[in-house]
Amino acid sequence: MPSYGYAPYGYGYAPQMTFGQPPPAPLKCPTTGIPTLVTAKEYTPTPKFLMCPSGTYGVSNPGEVIKKAVARAIDMLDYSIADLTTSRARVCAGEPPAWPVLSDVTGIWLKTHLGVCIEDLRVWTAGSLDPIRSVAEVIRRLTNIRNLIASNVTLYICNPAPCNPGDPSVCARPGVWAYTCIDPTCTRTEPTVVRLCALFFRPDGDPASDEFKKTMALYPEFQARVIIHETSHLYYCSADTTAEKPGFTIGAAECLSQYVAATNGSPIDPGFEGQCGETTVCGPIASSGSVTPAMAGFGAVAQARRLIVLTTKFRPKTSVRFTGRKAVPR
């Protein structure tokens, strides 16, 4: 049987095979619980799915902007799902769970941000609902979000009312792009309503300035991430995370959306990178400080009779992209 050692690039296995030894037998990797990808439907900005009249926020055709954001969100999720599904199949066929099977970004994000210990073959062979942070569970979470978006049953509302009568305007808060109204008991959450603010459509500032134009060039990527982030809140009734109390599982909306962004080479606002923190659950990592574990959900602080507002904020002009070696096809 082969023995395994740490690969020199920091994660994964490096097989130490004896010459002439037969390759390992394929592993059993169940797909039970992983949903089938539904056929994507093109978003149709009809009154049933859009409450953003022409001219809202000074945008002549808000529905077209949303349509493009939805399509890009589906494309990004499709890539992330296919990337991980292909890598899992290769590991299950006997290849080591490291580069070139995994890209650098995928491997690092799985291990240090989502707490999926990729050196442990059990995370590859485990099913989606097994009591282990498995690759199959990441695929399941991504697929559920993707399928909800791709079904195009979401209603998008501009100039939205507050979640609770008498509350101040959410869109008036600095930096808010969008929000959802979540019942912390998860019994009366609106399942398919996303509320969009003016910043979702374009940044503040002088449209004639170079900074505005550079920011607008990045906007489609962030608009797609808004759709992914808010849909994650809706589907899983998950809490917001902060830099002070970050998430570090695929169950956190910001971790899910950042994972998709990172694996697609899409920009991430470094000011919000800390909302999906680094975790040492798979061993020590290079970090400037310790990270406090945070679970998705509301726990003891839940308020049963009041909806909680979960917002999305981005600053595209300060965004960065994560790069590294890409996976190499067989």
N, C-alpha and C positions, 0 to 999 in steps of 0.2 A: 504493500500500500504506500502511496506517496506521503511524505511528510511535508508540513507547510511552515513557512517562516514569514516574518514581516517583510513586505516589499520595501525597497529603499526609498520610495517616494512618499512614505508616511501612512499608507493605508492599504488594505487588501492583502491577499496571500500571494506568495511567490512559490510555486511548486518546485520541490527538489526531487525530481523523478530519477529513478535508477534506469540506466540505459537498457532498452529491451523490455522494460516493464510495460504491461498492457495499460491502456488508459483506464481511469476509474469508471465504474458503471454509472450511467445517468442517475441522477437523484430524483426522488419522487417529490414533485412540487405541485400541490393541488391548486386549482383555480377556483375552488368552491368559494362563493361569496363575492367574487369579483364580477361586477355587472358587465354585461355585453354593451359595447358602444352602440348607442342609438344613431340612426341616420340623422345628421344635422339638418335642421330646417332653417331656411333663411328668415331672419327676423323681419316681420312685417309691421311697420309702424302705423297700425290701424288704431282707432279710438279704444279698442279693447286692450291694447298693449302699450299705449302711449298717451300721456297727458302732458304734452309739451307743444303748445301751439306755435306755429311759425312766428318767428320774431322773439321767442322767449330768450331772455338773457342776451338779446341782440343777435341771435343765431337764426339765419333764414330757414334752415332745415334741420332742426334738432333730431328728427327721426333718422336722418341719413347718418348723422354722427354716431348715434347709438347703434345703428345697423352695422357700421364698420367696426365699432368697438366690440360688439358681440361676435362678429366673424373672426376678429383677431384673437379674442379670448379663446374661442374654440380651437383655432389653429395652434395656439400656444399649449393648451392642455393636451391636444392630440400629440404634439411632439413629445411632451414630457412623459405621457403615458406610454407611447411607443418606445421611447428611449429606455424606460425602466422595464417594460415588458420584455423587450429584446435582451437586455442585460440579464434579467432573471432566467430567461430560457437558456442563455449561453452558460450561466453558472450551473443550472440544473443539468446541462449536458456534459458537465465536467470541467469547464474552464474556470480558472481562478477568479474570484470576485475582486478584481483590481483592474487598473489600466492594462491592456487596451480594451477590455470588456466594458469597463466603466470610464466615462470621461472624468477628468479631474474634478470638475465642478459638481457633477452628480455624486461622486464618491464622498467628497468633502462635505457637501450639504446633507447627505443622508446621515453621515456619522456625527458631525459636530453641531448641526442645527436641529435635526429631527430625532437624534438619539437612536438611529438604526445602526446597530453594530455590524457593519458589513463584513468584518473578518470572521464572524460567527456564521457558519453555514446554515445554522438553524433559522436565521432570519430570512434566508432565501427559500428554504423548504417549507417553512411554516405557512399555514393558510391565513387568509385575511383577518379572521376573527380569533386566531389563536392568542393566548395570553403572552405575547411577545411583540415587540415593535418590529414588525415584519415588513419586508418589501411589498408583499401582497397587500398589506393594509394601506400602504401609501398609494398603490395603484387603485385600490378600491375607493379611497377618499377622492382622489383626483377624478376618477371615472364618474362618480356620483355627481360631483360638481359640474363636470363637463356635460353630462347627460341632461341635467336640469337646464343649463344654458342652451344646449343644442336643441332642446324641445321647444324653445321660444314661447314660453307661457308666462314670462315675466312682464309685469306692468311697470313702466318707468314713468315717474312723476316729476315734473319740474315745478318750481315755486311751491314746494310741498308744505303742508301744514305740520305743526309739531306732532310728535307721537302722542303726547298727552295734552288734552285741552288746558289752556292757560300757561303752558310752557313757552319760553321764549323761542324765537326762530333758531333752528339748528344751523341753517345755512348762513346765518349772520355771524356764526363763530369764525374766528380767523382760521383760514386754511382748510376748511371742510369742503370736500369734493362731493361726497355722497353719504347717505346713511340709510340704515334699516331700523325698523321698530321691532324689538325682540322682547317677547314675554319671557322673563327669567325662569318661569316654570315650564316653558316650552309647550304650553297647552293651547295658546291662542296667538301665536306668532303669525303674522301675515306671510304665507309661504312664498309668495311670488311678487312682492312689491319692493322696488328699489327707488329711493328718492334721490334725485340729482340736484346739485347746487350749481351755481354759475361757474365755479372753478372747474367743474367737470368738462365744460365745453371750451374754455380758454382761460389763460392766466390773466392776472391783473397786470397792468402796465401799458406802455405806449405801443400799439401795434406796429408802429413804424420803426421801433428800435431794433437793433441787432439782437439784443438779449431776448426780446419777445419772440423774434423769428426763430432763434435757436431753440428756445423752450418749446415752441409750437411744433418743431420738427420731432421732438420726443413725445409729444402728447398722445399720439395713438397707442403707444405702448402702455402708458399710465392709464389711459381710459379703459383699455382691455383689462388691466389689473384691477381696476375698480369693480368691473363686472365680476371678476373671479372672486375677489375679496368679499364683496357683499353677498354673493350667492353662497359662499361658504358659511357666512353667518346665518343665512336663511335656512340652508339645508340641515346644518348641524346644530343650530341654536347655540353657537359658541360665543364666548365673551371676547371683548377686545383685550389686547395685551399692550403693555407699555414697556419702555426701556427700563423702568424700575421693577416691573414685574413681567418679564418677557415670557413668551411661550417657547417651547422647543420640541413640539411634536407636530405631526401633520394635522392634528386636531385643532390647532390654532389657525384662525383665518389668515393672519399675517404670515405665518410660517408657510402655509400652503401657497399663498400667492407669491411670496418671495422665492420659494423653491421653483415654481413654474417660471418666474422671471429669470432666475439665475441659470437654469438649465436651457433656457432659450436665448441666453446672451442679451437679455433685455435689461435696461437700466434700473437700478434700485437707488432710492433716496437714502444716503448714508445716515440721515437723521432718523430714519425709521428702521434701519437695519437692526438696531438693538431691540426692536419689538419681537424679533425672533432671535433669541439669544443663543449663545454657544453652550453646549452641555458636555459634561465630563462623564456621562453615564457609560460611554464606550471607552473610557480611559482618559488620561490627561491630554490636554491640548494647549497649544500656545495661545495665551489670552492675557489681556491686560488686567483682568480681575475675575473674581468668581461670579457665577451666575446663579441666581436663586431660581429653583425649579418653579414652573407655573403650569397649572392644569387648565385645559379648556373647560369653560363652564362658569357657573356663578357661585356654587357652594353655599355657605351659610349667609352670604350677604344678599341673597336673592330677595327681591320685593315682589310678592305674589300679585299685587293689584296695580302695578305701575309698569308700563313698558320702558325698557332701557334703550337708549339711543346708541347705536354703534356706528361710528363714523370712519371715513377714509380721508387721510390727508397725505399729500405728496408735495415735494418741491423739486420738480424735474430739473431745474437749472443746476442743481448741485449733485445730480445723480452720477452713479458710477456703474460700470459693468464688470462682472467677474469673468475672467478668462482662464484658460488652461488647455491641456491636451484633450482633444476630443476622442471619443470611443472610436476604435478602428473596426470596421465591418470585417466579418470573416470572409 
